[in-house]
């Protein structure tokens, strides 16, 4: 079995503008490479925008660290269609398209998944953002771009703060203190089966949990109710994706609320789940008929 692990140019070793979080890409490559080699199979790292690549030489392709896609959305969507015409792509293009715009949270909420309350701002001008404070009954909001990654284009705002200029569709949510008091939960699922969980905490003075902002993470054993909440969010999909990361935060009432359901290119935290590589290899082999 030969699998293409898709990435972006700025994650490749030796890249002049290599991303500061590219070490996460390195960890995923090492994890998958070892698991595949143990089974006599092979993973090859390939840029998703490699126009001359013959994708048919792979048995499948895995959306890995394609972290530049929010700024190249149309080009990225065209590329995944092209790849999917030549080989099996995971996760598949229809699911990627749905998950690319965070308005998918509205769909999940309509299916009964508890989410952080949100106000959707197609035109995020000053008047609309100011009105969201009243609509959400809070003086502290987080304003997010609907197509984004790594908290780019995201702002934590109080009522007295200047509203940033943006022409991108956005959404506003109340800031939840649990992010600072407890952290953000991530639950990793492979082929619909739970793999591992972790708690991500922001650096002092920040609220963002990604490594670029000083965030840290540690493996946890979730309690039954929290794991059930994550599994229920994932089960709202018609079919279990090959991989998923369910990001959640505790609401003011004490139960977990869905922050994001990451299905495109999430970092899957293999250091907190040492069996992740084996699970991914097994799930791919099953879906590809090996």
C-alpha positions in Angstrom: 0.0 0.0 0.0 1.4 3.4 -1.1 -0.2 6.5 0.4 0.5 10.2 -0.4 0.6 12.4 2.7 -0.4 15.8 1.4 1.3 18.9 2.8 2.1 22.5 1.9 5.4 23.9 0.7 6.1 25.8 3.9 6.1 22.6 6.0 8.8 20.9 3.9 12.3 20.6 5.5 14.6 23.2 4.0 11.8 25.6 3.1 13.0 29.2 3.2 9.8 30.3 5.0 9.3 27.1 6.9 6.4 27.5 9.4 7.1 27.8 13.1 4.8 24.9 13.8 6.2 22.6 11.1 7.6 20.4 13.8 4.0 19.1 14.1 4.3 18.0 10.4 7.6 16.2 11.2 5.9 14.3 14.1 3.1 13.1 11.9 5.4 12.1 9.1 7.6 10.1 11.5 4.5 8.5 13.1 2.9 7.4 9.9 6.2 6.4 8.3 7.0 4.0 11.1 3.6 2.5 11.2 3.5 1.9 7.5 7.0 0.5 7.3 6.2 -2.0 10.1 3.6 -3.4 7.7 5.7 -3.3 4.5 3.8 -0.2 3.2 5.0 3.3 2.3 4.0 6.9 2.9 5.3 9.6 0.6 5.1 13.3 1.5 3.7 15.3 -1.5 2.7 18.9 -1.9 -1.0 19.2 -2.5 -0.4 21.8 -5.2 2.0 19.6 -7.2 0.5 20.1 -10.7 2.7 17.6 -12.4 2.1 14.8 -9.9 0.7 11.5 -11.1 -1.7 10.8 -8.3 -2.8 7.5 -9.8 0.5 5.9 -8.6 -0.8 6.1 -5.1 -3.4 3.7 -3.6 -4.8 6.6 -1.6 -4.0 10.2 -0.5 -4.3 11.6 3.0 -4.9 15.3 3.7 -2.1 15.9 6.2 -0.6 19.3 7.0 -2.2 21.3 4.1 -2.2 24.4 6.4 -2.1 27.1 3.7 -5.5 26.2 2.2 -7.5 29.0 3.9 -5.7 31.6 1.8 -5.9 29.5 -1.4 -9.4 28.1 -1.0 -10.4 27.9 -4.6 -7.1 26.5 -5.8 -7.2 23.9 -3.0 -10.7 22.8 -3.8 -9.8 22.3 -7.4 -6.7 20.4 -6.4 -8.6 17.9 -4.2 -11.1 17.3 -6.9 -8.2 16.5 -9.3 -6.6 14.2 -6.8 -9.8 12.4 -6.0 -10.4 11.7 -9.7 -7.1 9.7 -9.7 -7.0 8.0 -6.3 -9.0 7.7 -3.1 -8.7 10.9 -1.0 -9.3 11.0 2.7 -11.3 12.8 3.9 -13.3 13.0 0.6 -14.0 16.3 -1.2 -17.7 16.6 -0.3 -16.9 16.3 3.4 -13.9 18.8 3.0 -16.1 21.3 1.2 -18.7 21.1 4.0 -16.1 21.4 6.7 -14.1 24.2 5.2 -16.6 27.0 6.2 -17.3 27.0 9.9 -21.0 27.5 9.2 -21.1 23.7 9.3 -21.6 24.3 13.0 -25.1 25.5 12.2 -25.8 22.2 10.5 -24.6 20.2 13.5 -26.6 22.4 15.9 -29.7 21.7 13.8 -29.0 18.0 14.4 -29.0 18.5 18.1 -25.2 18.9 18.7 -24.6 21.4 21.6 -22.3 24.2 20.2 -21.0 27.4 21.6 -23.7 30.0 20.7 -22.9 31.9 17.6 -23.9 35.0 15.6 -23.2 34.6 11.9 -21.9 37.8 10.3 -21.8 37.8 6.5 -20.8 41.4 6.6 -18.8 41.9 9.8 -19.0 45.7 10.0 -18.9 47.7 13.2 -22.6 47.8 13.7 -23.1 44.1 13.2 -20.2 43.2 15.5 -21.5 45.6 18.2 -25.0 44.1 18.0 -23.5 40.6 18.6 -22.6 41.6 22.1 -26.3 42.2 22.9 -27.5 39.1 21.0 -25.0 36.9 22.9 -25.7 38.7 26.2 -22.0 39.2 27.0 -19.4 41.9 27.1 -16.6 39.5 25.9 -16.7 37.8 22.5 -14.4 36.0 20.2 -14.7 37.0 16.5 -13.6 34.4 14.0 -13.2 34.1 10.3 -15.4 31.4 8.8 -12.6 30.0 6.7 -9.5 30.0 8.7 -6.9 27.9 10.6 -4.6 28.2 13.6 -6.7 31.1 15.0 -5.7 33.3 12.1 -8.0 36.3 11.6 -9.4 35.8 15.1 -10.0 38.4 17.8 -11.1 38.5 21.4 -13.1 41.7 21.9 -14.7 43.6 24.7 -17.4 46.2 24.1 -14.9 49.1 24.3 -12.4 47.6 21.9 -12.0 48.8 18.3 -13.7 46.6 15.8 -11.2 45.2 13.3 -11.8 45.8 9.6 -12.6 42.6 7.7 -14.3 41.8 4.4 -14.4 38.1 5.2 -17.5 36.4 6.5 -17.1 35.9 10.2 -19.0 34.7 13.3 -19.0 35.8 16.9 -19.2 33.6 20.0 -19.1 34.4 23.7 -15.7 34.0 25.3 -16.0 31.1 27.7 -13.8 31.3 30.9 -13.3 27.6 30.9 -10.6 28.1 28.2 -8.5 29.8 30.8 -9.6 27.8 33.8 -9.6 24.3 32.4 -8.5 24.4 28.7 -9.8 23.0 25.4 -10.4 19.3 24.9 -9.5 17.4 21.8 -10.8 13.9 21.1 -9.2 12.0 18.2 -11.3 9.4 16.3 -10.0 7.1 13.6 -12.6 5.3 11.4 -15.2 6.4 14.0 -13.3 4.7 16.8 -11.9 6.7 19.7 -8.1 6.9 19.7 -7.0 9.3 22.5 -7.8 12.6 24.1 -5.9 15.6 25.3 -6.3 18.9 27.1 -4.8 22.0 25.5 -4.0 25.0 27.6 -3.1 28.6 26.5 0.0 30.4 27.6 -0.3 32.9 30.4 -1.8 36.1 29.1 -3.3 34.4 26.0 -6.4 32.4 25.3 -5.3 30.6 22.1 -4.1 27.0 22.6 -2.1 26.4 19.5 1.7 25.9 19.7 2.4 29.1 17.7 1.0 31.1 20.7 2.7 29.1 23.4 -0.1 26.6 24.1 0.7 23.3 25.6 -1.1 20.0 25.7 -1.2 16.8 27.8 -2.8 13.5 27.4 -5.9 12.7 29.5 -8.3 9.9 30.1 -11.7 11.6 29.6 -14.6 10.8 31.8 -17.5 8.9 30.3 -19.8 11.9 29.9 -17.2 14.0 28.2 -16.3 11.2 25.8 -20.0 10.5 25.1 -20.4 14.2 24.2 -17.6 14.0 21.7 -18.8 10.8 20.2 -22.3 12.2 19.8 -21.0 15.2 17.9 -19.2 12.9 15.5 -22.2 10.6 15.1 -24.2 13.5 13.7 -22.4 12.8 10.4 -24.0 10.3 8.1 -20.8 8.3 7.8 -17.7 8.1 10.0 -14.8 9.9 8.4 -11.4 8.3 8.3 -10.1 10.7 10.9 -11.6 13.5 13.0 -10.7 15.7 15.8 -13.5 16.9 18.0 -12.5 20.1 19.8 -14.7 21.1 22.8 -14.8 23.5 25.7 -16.9 23.4 28.9 -19.9 25.7 28.9 -21.1 27.7 31.8 -23.6 24.9 32.7 -20.8 22.3 33.1 -21.2 20.2 30.0 -18.9 20.2 27.0 -19.8 22.3 23.9 -18.5 21.7 20.4 -16.0 24.3 19.4 -14.9 22.7 16.1 -15.2 19.4 14.3 -11.9 19.2 12.4 -12.1 17.0 9.3 -9.7 18.5 6.8 -6.2 18.8 8.1 -6.1 18.6 11.9 -3.0 17.8 13.8 -3.8 14.5 15.5 -1.3 14.7 18.4 0.5 11.4 17.9 2.7 12.1 20.9 -0.3 11.9 23.1 -1.6 8.8 21.3 1.2 6.4 20.6 -1.1 3.9 18.8 -2.3 6.6 16.3 -0.1 5.4 13.5 -1.2 1.8 13.8 -4.9 2.9 13.9 -4.5 5.1 10.8 -2.7 2.4 8.9 -5.4 -0.2 9.8 -8.3 2.1 8.9 -6.7 3.0 5.5 -6.0 -0.6 4.7 -9.6 -1.6 5.5 -11.1 1.2 3.4 -8.8 0.5 0.5 -9.3 -3.2 0.6 -5.8 -4.3 1.6 
